[in-house]
Amino acid sequence: MRWAAANELRTDYDLTTGDADALIENAATNLWADPEDATKWNKSQVDVVENVGVDPEGGLTLDRIVPTTTSSAHYTSRIVSSVAAGQRCAFSLFSREDGYRYLRLSGAAPVFSDAEGRLAAFDLQTGTVTGTQGSVTAKIENVGGGLYRCQMSMTAIATGTGGHAAAVNNAPGTGLATFIGDGVSGIQMGYAQFEVGPVATSYTRVPRAADIVSAATGGFQFNPTEGTLYVECIHLTTPSSGTAGLAALDGAGGSTIRIRHGQVITGADFYVQKDGAGQVDTGSFAVVLGALTKYAYAYKADDFAFCRNGAAVLTDSSGQVPTVSSLVLSASTVATRIRRMIYYPRRLSNAELQAMTS
């Protein structure tokens, strides 16, 4: 992991495939001040050995959380500033096995937990989520060197000040295990983040502005009357209300050619608007979060088409092409990984759209 400079396009690498994706994320704030300071965490039957593990930046700042020799549950916890009922929130941290392999993250009552519980369990040896409980979405991400980023997201069920806990377990599962530690073995942890949003975004110590990546159409071989745009992406989030644009050709006065996605349209569609008046609105394809998706759309007066993953092409034989001036990779209100984007200054055939997205 490295820090990106201001106005630098960030790259996210897939350790499995080796692909490098442009990472575009919404604005985010880590609501925990001094997230790498172990003294900010409350301790219950654990000792903390500071600065023993290699962190995501290559330094030696991860702390070892060591269960005591008392028969008890063993965990650390921290309070977060007030959140509102109904807000989706994400808790994440980087962790590595160091004698124990099982990590349990949880949200505390009454803000994040009730009788049902909000829990996620992880195996730091196999790099897997071993269980969840309650309305929780969990993910584990391999960042190399035996280090994983463990993430859970949940919805606040009450307004107030909430807490989260990270527990060392001696067995898989969401239960809070009671056991006697050896006083030496533990789990390495650090770089914790709590944020308001549907999923964990990139780790940050300071508030991060939304990513806005665009290019003027005058900077490449752009055809204002017809064209095709192909994009490979991974949707990390999609709007729960409204829509977000992807691979958008935008102009002044409410003119746009774009892929839209959001729950309000139950997926992703192709939308064209000229001077504020809708021209094209195809049917939609389902959006699968976390999966590589290939889209292609083509535009020409009275000849529009949209395809995803080689499926049957959606077409519209009526509509005008608006005047546009910029290409915007992805909306700044959602998180998206862009693997590849290609613009063609002509309207490719429907068969070509299917072939390139297959």
FENUR-V259376 format. One line per field, one symbol per residue. phi: phi as a letter, one per 40 degrees, with the letter a starting at -180 (. if undefined). psi: psi as a letter, one per 40 degrees, with the letter a starting at -180 (. if undefined). A space follows every 50 residues. Layout:
phi->???
psi->???
//
This chain:
phi->.bcccdgbccbbcccccgcbbcbbbccabccccfccccccccbbfbbbbc fbbccccgcbbccccbcccccacbabaacbcdbbdgccbbbaacaacahb bbbbbabccccbabccgbbabbbcccgbccibagcbbbabbcbgggbbbc bababcbacicbbbbbbcbbachccccbabccgbcabcaifcabacicac cdcacbdbcccbbaaccccacbbcbaiabbababccaaccbgbbcafccb bcggbabacbaiccbfibbbbbbbfgbcbbaccbbcbbcgbcbbbabbba dfabaaabfgcdccbacaibcccbbabbcacccbbabbcaabbbcacccc cccccccc
psi->hihiihfhhihhhhddeeihihhhiiiihhehifeehdeeiihhfiihhi feihideeageiihhhiieihiihiiiiiiihiihehhihhiihiiifdi ehhhiiiiiedeiaddihihiihedefiheiihagihiihhheifehihh iiiihheihahiiiihihieiiieihihihieediahhiifihhihidih aihidihhiihhhihheeeighhediiihhhhihhdiihdiaiiihfhhi aiffhihihiiiddefbhihhhhhfehhdhgiiiiihhheihhhihiiii hfgiihihfeihhhihehiihihieihhdiieeihihhdihhhhfihiid dddddde.
//
